[in-house]
Amino acid sequence: MRAEAAETSDLPVRSALPALERALDGHGAAVLCAPPGTGKTTLVPLVLAERGARVLVAEPRRIAARAAARRMAWLLGEKVGGRVGFTVRGERVVSRETVVEVVTTGVLLQRLQRDQELGGTDVVMLDECHERHLDADTAAAFLLDVRETLRPELRLLAASATTDAEGWARLLGGAPVVEAAGVAHPVEVVWAPPAAPVRPPHGMRVDPALLAHVASVVRRALAERSGDVLCFLPGVGEIARVAGLLSGLSGVELLQVHGRAPAAVQDAVLSPGGDRRRVVLATSVAESSLTVPGVRIVVDSGLAREPRVDHARGLGSLTTVWASRAAARQRAGRAGREAPGAVYRCWAEAEDTRRQPFPAPEIQVADLTAFALQAAAWGDPGATGLALLDPPPAGAMGAAREALSAIGAVDAAGRVTDRGVRMSRLGVHPRLARALLDGAPLVGARRAAEVVALLSEEPPREYGDDLAAAWRTARRAPGDAYGARWRQEARRLAGQLDGAGGTDRGVPDDAVVGTVTSLAYPERVARARGDRAEGAFLMASGTRAELGEGSRLRGSAWLAVAVADRPAHAASARVRLAAVIDEETARAAAPGLLVAGEEVRWEDGDVVARSVERLGAVELTVRPLTDPDPVRVREALLEGLRREGPGLLRWSREAEGLRQRLAFLHRVLGEPWPDVSDAALLERAGAWLEPELSRARRRADLARIDAGQALQRLLPWATGEAARLDELAPERIEVPSGSRIRVEYGAGEQPVLAVKLQEMFGLGETPRIAGVPVLVHLLSPAGRPAAVTADLASFWRDGYRSVRAELRGRYPKHPWPEDPAGAEPTRRTNTGRR
């Protein structure tokens, strides 16, 4: 099995082949680090097969798997399906002659679940390991398990352009690292940031101003340099937007490459161009695995899409992020694959160092439901025994196990059930597997398969947000690339049912779509809130959701939401794709969320007591309770106090005064005087507010409780100290004039005595309360503060003279003796003195 010598002799990886063969023969595993363009993907499998091995090559994407197989077959002078074949979901081109088969990592996982020994395979090559896709990490873990327990002779090769070589070497049991030096052509970096600031990406949204700037940079690059342009954008929508902005280019062929692109377009991109220059707009699929001939210029938007999941809301989706520095290096390298080139980076050089060095491993950020099912089906429900570069987050695994338990895929111990095994082999997300298996008997196997196929790959945005309408569009669009893939997947899924499931029972399309979608996403069944025309909904999960302006789904009472995302800082999720359902369908899809009972709680500032039937967070029926359980009412009142504080009670001046006196004693003397802070009072509310609390039924009843009388219960009666309250913290104290003046305890650390200055004549020592000097506010005859002191003796000696000089002329009818220490105290004027 020899590849065309002229085509492969100069590939840089050839020099590394002897060391690679020795590593595989001696250790059984190896890590191959080879830059893009060295031939690692195409030449290495052919050479291994030439030595008599049957080779399985796993690629992260379908487009890469097809392209690699076609390239290898071309090198052999054959068509795909001979000695080189490929298998991707829904498409298999192999024969009995096939010795090199290229598959996606998803297909590899399915094959391992069916045949753990991988009979007939001698070498498995995991390509593009640096991308850290979850399927690839999982496949590597399973293969290592197979090598250790079943087939020690199975050889493993982890191959990548840029990877954590040492990490993979450790994972493969100390495997040798083989490096192939690439012939790297120089790539000039041109920093091309926007002239004005652009909004950062959030959710799926990208600032249109940035996309307009990217289009202008493409035009600039075409004018400044020769060769084809490869422009990296985060997704299909952004590619379409930039393509529209570049549609007026003359003499230039525009091509769009992404996972959904038709096979003909993919082939055109990967083939040499003609006389016209080409601009290839691509997602990250073009970062690695694929060589785009003729490219001398890369324009990098600096954006990427990564999976994220909001476990609290049950929302998983892609989100737009700034591309990592490693991804930027990969993208730049595409300009130097065949000759010197240039990369135009649409961000400032100063921003580059602030970017993440590597993309986040998918296992750390993605929905792990499918991974958890794979692990459970493999016999390791917690994935604790799997050899993984990064362990799965505990929270994400917990959420995944809950989801699997709810659909019957695992038992209470997390072990896979027979139903779960069947789900794991359907080749779709467990949610969709549940919808297929449970929906087929209700709406027919063929129609259930068609809807699940629609859900497994989100339809183009132009299909709209109404799933039933999208289904009809896909059925009548025979030339549409998405429609072709959808029909292929629907046939595959229907075949997986093996005749199981009901026949078409004449159920209307809308009902079919709603039934299947609600089975896939039971916690996302949603009921309209308020005016239906406003398009606001509440999901059973508790997440609020809104339809877009002009949505045909507005006015619906119930929806089954298939796709939704929550923009940054938004209160509600945005519905991207949904189906109309009715309450009966919602109930049938989510029986585990259906609960009925009496609810007594504090809500909107009062006790609410009612009988409620609800589907998760969605209230179905509500009736007021006339005689609620007193114990639950008491708990609701306590919750109200905890939320709103003791201010719900009636606090007279006397009650406030008592609380302040007790607070003072607790601060100064400590136990047994009680802590009467808000937190302490609320913590002990059940004790000091009885029996009034047990008799209360609503907020108004709390407002009638005399807080001062209730506080008396906290006094240290048992020790006898309560009787000393007036002695230790008197409410009033007698001053030299004979007046009994109220003491204020709440103004600060010291008690405050506000008294007219003339009533304190003759008092040389400052009064003390519980050993603490009173802070005396000496008032003018008009009741305004004239001086503040905690040392009367010092005031009479040093401060009184200036106060007398200032106020004597203003208040001549009041006594202002020169010697206040020896003067007679009085609360009267000069004329009123006896």
N, C-alpha and C positions, 0 to 999 in steps of 0.2 A: 504494500500500500504506500506508494510514493507520490508526494505532492510534486507539482511542476518545479523542477530544480531552479529554473530561472526566477521563479516568483518567490522562492523561499530561502534561497542560499544566502541572501544578504540581510535576512531578518535578524536583528541583534540577539533575539532569544536563543538562536541556534548555538551560540557559544556557551550558553549555560546548560544545555541539554545533558552533557555528560555528568555534571555535578548533580543535576536533578534526578537523573536515572539512578545514580549511586545512592542518593538520599532515599528514594522510594524503595530501592531494593534492600538497603540496609536497615532503615527505620520503619518503613511502611507508610510514612507520612512526611510531608515537606511543605514549606511555605515558599512560594515563588513570588518575589518582588520584581516586577518588570514594568517600566514606564509604558505609557500608551504608544502604540505603533511598533512595538518590538516583536509582535507575533505570538504573544503568550496565549491568546484565546484561540487562534486558528492553527498554529503550527504544533504546539505542544501536544494536543490531543491526537493529531495525526501521527506524530512520531511515536507516541505511546502505543497507538493501535498497530503501527507498523511492526512493533516488537511482539505482537500477538495478544495485546490486552484489549478487552472490550471496555470502552470508556464512556462514562456518563458525565456530561458537562452541564452544570447548573448555572443559569444566568438569572439575574434578578428581575428581568422584564421580558415580555413576549417579543417585543421588537428586537431586542438584543439576541434572543435565542434563535429567531428566524434568520437574522442577518449572519450570525456566526455559522449556522449550518449551511447557508447558501454560499458563504465565502469558502468554507472548507470543501464543499462539493465542487465548487468551481476550480479550486486548486488541484483537485483530483481529475478534472476534466469530465465530471459527471453532473447529473441532476440530483437534487435533494431527494432522498428516499432510497438511494443506493447504499453505498458504504457509509454515508453520512445522512442522518435523518434528524428530525426534531419532533418534539411533543410539547404543545402548550395547551392551555385549557380550551377544549372544544376543537382542537386540530392536531392530528397525528399523521406524520409522513415518515414512515419507516418501512423496512422490509426485512426478510430473513438475512439479507446480505449486510445489514447495518451493524457496524462495529463501533461507530461513534454516534452517540445520540445526545443532542442538545435539548435540555428541558428547562422550564422555569423552576425556581426553588419551590413554588407551590405544588407543582406536579411531582417534584421529588418527595415532598412530604407525604403526599397521597400515596405514592408508591411504597414508601417506607412503612406506612401504616398497614398496607395490604401484604407486603412481603418484606419483613424486617431484614432478611438475609440478603436482599437485592440479588437474587440468583441470576447468574449470567453476566454480572458486572464485576470487573476486576479493579477498575480505578474510578473514583469519583473526584471530579475537579470542581471546586466551588469558586466560581469566578467573581471578580469585583467584591471581594470580602470587605473592602474599606467602606462600602456604602452602609454596612451595618443594618441591612433590612432584617426584620424580625424573622421572616421565613428562612433566610440564609443562616442566621444564628441558631435557629431551632434545628434545621437540617444538620448543621455541624454537630450539635449536641447529640442528636439521634445517631448519627454515623459513628461518632466516637463510642457510644454505647454499644453499637453493633460490633465494632472492632474488638471491644473489650470482652464481650460476652458470647458472641456467635461466630464472627468471622475475623479472626486476627489477621488473616491474609489480605483482607480488603485494604487497598491503598487509598490514602486521602491526600489531596493536593489543594491547599488554600492559595489562591492566586489573586493578585491585586496590583494595581499601579502604585498606589500609596496606601500603606496600611500600617497598623501596629504590629510589625513583624514579630517582635519579641512576645507580645501578648498572644498572638496566634501560635507561635512556637510552643509556649508554655501550655496552651490549651490542647495542643496536639501531642502532649507528653514529651516535650523537649525535642521536637522535630527540628531537623536542620533547616536553616534559612538559606535559600539560593537566590542570588541577585543577578539580574541581567541588566547590563548597562545599555541604556537607550542612546540612539543617535539623536540627541535633542538639538533641534535648530533654534537659534536665538529668537526670542519673542520680546519685542519692545512693548513696554507698558505705557499707555497713554491715559492719564487721569482726566476724565471728562465729566466733572460733577455738574448738576443743573445750576443755572445762573441764580435762581431763586430757591429758597427752601421748599422742600416737598414734605407732605405729611407722611409719617412712617406707616408701614403696612399694619393692618390689624384685621383679624379674621381672614376673609377672602378678598378684602378690599385693597386695591392698589390705587394710589393717587393718579388720576388721569394725566396730571402734569408730568409725572415721572415717565409715563408711557410715551407721551408726546416728545419728551427729551430723548428717550431711547431711539425713537424713530429719527429724530434729527441727527443723532450721533451716527446712525447707520448711513444716512445720506452723506455726512461729513467723511466717514471712512471710505465710502465708495469713491468720493472725489479725491481723496488724498492718497489712496493706495490701490494697488492692483490685486486681483484675486477675488475669490468668492468670500462672502461674509456669513459667519455663523453667529446668530444672535440668541443669547440665552434669556428666557422669560420664565416666570414661575408657573404659568398654567395655560390651558387652552383658551380661556377668555382673553387673557392678555395678548396671546399670539394673534388672535383674531383682530383685536383692537389695533395693534401695531401694523398688522397686514393691511388694514383699512387705511391707515395713515401713509403707508408706502405704496398704495395702489397706483399712484400716478407715475412711478419710476419707469422711464423708457429704456428699452434694451436690457432689462433686468428680469430674470425669472424669480418669482416669489414662491417659496416652498414652505410648508408648515409641517413639522414633524413632532409627534407626540404619541402617547400610547394608544390614542383613539384614531390616529391617522390611517387612511386606507392603505392596504398592502402595496398598491401601485405607487402611492406617494412615497412610502418608505423605501421602496426599491429605487425610485428616481433619485432620492436624496443620497442613497448609498452607492450610486453609479456615477461615473465621470460625467460632467456636464458637457453641453455642446458649445456653440459659439457664444452664446449669451452668458453674461455674468449671473451668478446666482446669489440670492439672499435667502438663507435657511433660518427660519424662526423656529426655535426648538425649546422644549422643556429640558429638565436635567437628564432625560434619557440619552442626550447626546454628549453627556460629560465623559462617559466611558463606554467601553464595549464596541462602539460604532466609530468607524473612520469615515468622515465625510470628505470625499476627494475634492481637491481644488481649493480648500479653505486656506486662506492666508491671513484672514482678519477675523477676530472674535470681538463682538460687542456684548458686554456683560451688564445686564440690568442690575446685578447684585442681589437679586431676590431668589428665593426658593420656597417650595411648599413642603411642610412637614406635618405628620399626623399629630393631633392633640385630642385628648378626651377630657370632658368635664364629668367626673364620676358623680358628683352631687346632682347634676341635672340630666345625666344619661345622654349627653350629647357628645358624639365623636365626629370629628371632621378634620379636613386639612386646614392649615392656617399658613398665612404668608409670613416669612421671616427673612431677615437679612442673611444671605448666604455666608457660610463659614469661609475662613481663609483657605482651608484645604480645598473646598469646592471651587473657589476662585482660581486656585493654582491649576486644578484639573481643567477648568474651562479654558484658561489661558493657553494651556499646552496644546489644545486642539489647533491653534494657529500655527504651531511649529511642527506639525506631524510630517509634512512633506518638504518644507522649505522655510526659510526665515519668515517671520510674520509679526503681527502686532495685535495687542489686545487693548481695546478701549473700555475702561472701567467707568461706569456711570456713577461714581462717587468720589469723594475727595480722598487724597492720599492720607490725610490726617485721621480720617475715620477708619482706615483699614485696620489699625492696631486695636481698635475697640471691638472688632468683630470676634465671634467665637472661633477658636482655632480649628475645631472639627465639628461636623454636624452631630446632633444628639443621636445616640443609638436609639433605634425605634422602640426597643424593649422598654426604655425609660419613659417614653412619652405617649405611646399609642394605647388604644383599647386592647386589652389582653384576653378578651373572651375567647377568640379563636385559638390563641396560644395555650390558654388554660385547658381547652378541650383537647388539643393535640397532646399536651402533657399527660392529661388524665387517660386518654386512649392509649398512650405509650406505657402507662402503668406507673407514672410518677405524678400524682395529682398536684402536689405542691411545687413541682419542678425543682425540688431540693437536691436531687441526685444528678441533675443534668449539668454537663460541662458547658457553662456559658461565660462569655467574657464579662457580662454584666448581669447580676441577678435581677429578676423582675421585682419592681416595687411592691411592697406588701399591700398597700392600699389598693393598687390596681388589680392585684391578684384576688384580693378579697371581693372586690366589686365583680370581677369576672366569675368567681365561683358562685356568687349569689345569682347572677344572671343565668348561669348554666343550671343551677338547681331549680330555678323558676320554670325552665322549659323542659325539665326532666332529663337533661343530658348527664347529670351526675347525681349520686345519691347523697344522703346526709353526711357521709364520711368523705365526700369528694371523689369517690371512685366512679369511673365511667359506667353508665348503664348500657344495655343493648341498644336502646334508642340513641344514646350518645355516640356509640360506635358508628351507627348508621349515619348520624349527622356528620361525624368527622370525615366520612368518605364521600360526601356529596360535593365537596369542592367549593362550598360557599360559606359565608359567615354563619355561625351557629344560629343567629336570629333568623336568617333566611332559610336555613335548613328546617327550623321549626315551622316556619310559615309554609314551606313546601309540603312537609309531611302532614301537617294538620289541615292545611288548606285544600289539598287534593280531594279528600273525601267530601268536602263541602261544595266546591265549585268545579271539580273535574281536574284530572291530572294535567292535561295540556294547558288549560288556562292558568292554573296555579303556577306551572313552570314558566309561562310567558311573563306573568307579573313578577315572579322572583327574579327572572333574568333582567327585567326592567329595573329592579331594585339593586341588583348586584353591580351594575355600572350605571351611574347617574346619567340620565338622558341629557343631550345638549340643552343649553339654557333656552334656545329658541323654541324648544318643545313646550315651554311654559311650566307652571308650578302645579298644574292639575294632572295627577298621575293617570287618570282614566283617559284624558285627552292625549297625553303623551303616548299611552298604549295604542290608541287609534292611529296616531301619527306614525309610530314605528311600523305598524302593520301595513300601512299603505305607502311606505317609502322604500320600494325595492332597491333603488339605486343609492340610497343613503348609507354611508359607511357604518354609522351607528346601528341602523336598522339591520344590516347584514350581520354584524356581530351579535345583535340581540337575537335574531332568529337562530343563529348557530348555537348560542348558549341555551335558548329555550328548548331546542331539540335535545341537547345534551342532558339537561335536567329532567325532561320528560322521560328520556331513556333510563335515567337513574332510578325512576320509580318502578320500573319493571312491571308495568301494568297495574300497580297498586293505585288506589285512589278512585274516586267516583268519576263518572262520565259527565260531559257537559249537560247540566240540568236546566239550561235555559235561564240561569241567573243573569240579570242585566250586568253589563260591563262595569258600571260604577260600583255595584254591590260586590262584584268579584274583586276588583282592585282594593276596595275598602276592607273587605274581609281578610285578604292576604296581607295587606300592609299592617293592619291592626294586630294580626298574629305575629308579625315580625317585630313590631315595636309597641307592645301593649302599654308600656308606661308613657307612651307619647300620644295615646288617644286624648283628644282635647275638646273641651266644650267652649262655646262662644261666651265671652264676657260682655255684658252691657249690650249696646246696640250692635246687632250682627253686622251691619253695613260698615262698621269701623274696623272689622277684621282682627279683633283682639280675642285671644283664646287662653285658656289655662289647661296645661297638660296634666295628666294623672300624676306625673312625677312632681308636680308643684311648680314647674317652670312656666312662666308666662311667654306667650308667643304671639307674633303679629304677622299678618299677611302683607305682601307688598301692595303698593298703590296699583289699582287696576286689576288685581287678581280676580279671576273668575270664581274663585272659591269663597269670596266675600258673600256673606249672607247665609252661609252654612251654619247649622246648629252644632254639628260635630265634625271633627276631622281626625284622620289617622295620619300623623306627621311622619314622613319617611326621612326627610333631610331638613335639618335646621342648624343654624349656627348662631352664636351669641357674640355680637361685636363687642369690642373693648368698651367698658364703662356703660354698656346698654343695659337697661332694666329687663328687656324682653329679648327672647331669641327671635330670629327672622326665619320664617318658614320658606324653605326653598322648594320643597316637593311634598305634596300631601294628597290624600284621597278623602272624598266625602263619605261619611258613615252615619249611622243612626245610633241611638243609645243602646239598642238591643245588640248591635254588633260590638260596641265598646264593652258591654258587659260580658259578652261571650269570649272576647279576646283576652280579657284580663280578670278572670275570676279570682285570682289570688289577691287582687287589689280591692276587691269588693268587700266592704265592711259595713255593718249597721249596728247602731247602739246609741246610748244616751251620752251626750257630751255636756259637761258643765265646766266652764272655764271663764277666765277673765279675758274679755275681748272688747276693744273699743271703749275702754274706760268703765266697764260695768260687768256684772255677772251675766253670762249668757247660758241659758239652760234649754237644751233642745234635743229632740230625737232626730238623728241624722243617718241617712244611708249615703255612702260616698264610694267613689271609685278612685282610690288614691286620694289626691288632693281635691278632686272634683266632687262637689256636692250634688247628689241626685235628688233627694227629697229631704225636706226639713219641716219639723213640727215643733212648736214650743212645748216645753214640759211645764205642767202646772204644779207638780209636786216633786221637785228634784230631790235627790238624796242629800240630806243635810250635811253629811260628811264631805261630799264632793263640793257642795256649796262653800263650806268652810275652807276647803283647799283652794277654791277659786278666789275667795276673798283674801287669803294669805298671799296668793300669787299677785293679786292686785296691789297689796301693800308692798310686796317686794319690788314690783315694777315702778310704782308711783311714790312710794315712801310714806312715812307716818303722817304726812300732811293730809291724808284722806280722813284723819280723825278730827274731832273738834278740839282745838287748842285755845282755851281762854287765856287771859293774861296771867291768871294764877297758875294754870297748867304750865305755861311757858316758863314762868318764874321757878316753879318746882323743878322742872327739868334742868334749868340752868344751875340751880343750887346743887342738885345731885351730880351734875357734870363736874362742878367745881370740887366737890368733896372727893369724887373718884380720882380726879387729877392730882389733888393735893395729898389725900390720905390713903387712896387705894381701897382695897377690900377692908370691910364688907360693903362699902358704898358702891352701887352698881354702875356699870358703863351704860350710858343712855344715848350714845351716838346712834345715828340712823341705822347703821349696820347691826349694832348690838340689839337695838329694839326690834328690828325686823327678824333677827335670828331667834329671839325669845318671844315673838308676837303671840304664839299659841299659848303661852303661859300667862303673861301679864294682861292680856286682853279678854281673858275668860272671866265671867260667862257671857259677856256682851257679844263676843265674836260668834259664839254658837247660836245666838238668837238672831244674828244679822242675816239678811238674804240678798242685799244689793248694796250698791255704792252709797245710797242715801242713808242706809242703816249705819254704815261706818262713820258717816259725818255726824251722827247723833251720839256717838260714843264719847264720853267725857274723858279725854286723855289724862287730865290731872288726877281724876279719881282712880283711873286704871294704874297710873304710875305709882300710886301708894302701895301697890302690891309688890313693888320691887324693893321697897325699903327693908333694911336688915332687921326685921322684927324678931327673928329667932335669936339673935345675939343681944337684943335689947338696945342696940345702937340707934334704932329708929327714933327712940324717945329723945335723943340728943340732937335731932336735926336742927331745931330752932336755936340750940346752944352753939352748935358748930357752924351752922350757915344760916344765921337769922335772916328772916325776910326783911326786917327793918332793924335799925339800931338807933338808940337815943343819943342825940347830940347835946352839947352844953346848954342850948337854949330850951331844952325840954322837948323839942320836936322829935317825933319818931320818923326817921327818913328811910325810904325804901332803898335797899342795896341792889344794884344791878350786877348780875353774875355772868352775863353773856358777852360783855364787850371785849374781853381779853383775858390775860393770865391772872390779873388781879381784880377783885371785886371793886366796883365803882360806887362811890357815895357822892351824889350831886347835891350840894347844900349851899345856902346863902352864906357868904363869908362872915357876916355879922353874927350868925348863930354858932360860930366856932371860936369866938373870942375866949381866951382863957385856957384853951385846950393845947397843951404843949406836946403831947405824945400822939402820934398817928394811931387811930384805932386799928386793931388787927382782928382778922377772922380766920380761925383755924391756923393761927400763926402767920398768916400772910398779911402784910400791910395793905390797908385799903388805899386805893387811888382816889384821893379826894379832889373833886371838881368844885372849886370855890366859885360861887356864882355871884354876879353883880345883883343889885336890887331888882334889875329887870329880868333876872333869871338867865343871863348869858354868862358863859364861862369867863372868869376873870383870871384864874390861875389853876394849874393842875399840879398836885404834889403828892408824893407818898412820904414826905418828911415835913410835918407841920412846924416843928421847932425851927428848922432851917428856913422855912418860908417866913414865919413871923420875924425872924432875925434879919433875913437878907432880901426877901422878895416883896414883903408887904409894903415897904416904903414907896416903891415905884407904882404899885397898884393903887395905893391911897392917893398919890399925887395925880394919877390919871383920872380917877373916878370921883374924888371928893367934890370937885366943882360940878360934875354932871348930876350927882345925887346928893345935894346938900341937906336933905331932910333925914338922911341916914347917918348913923354915927361912924366916924372915922378917927378913932383915938390914935394918939401917937404911940401908945404902948398897948398893942392888942393882947399881949399875953396876960396883962393884968386887968383888962377891960371886962365889963359885964356882957355876956352873950345875950343877944336879943333877936327876936324875929319881927320887931316893931320899928317904926321910925322914931326920930327924936321927939316929935310931938306926941307920939303915942306911948312913950315910956312912962312908967310910973315911978 
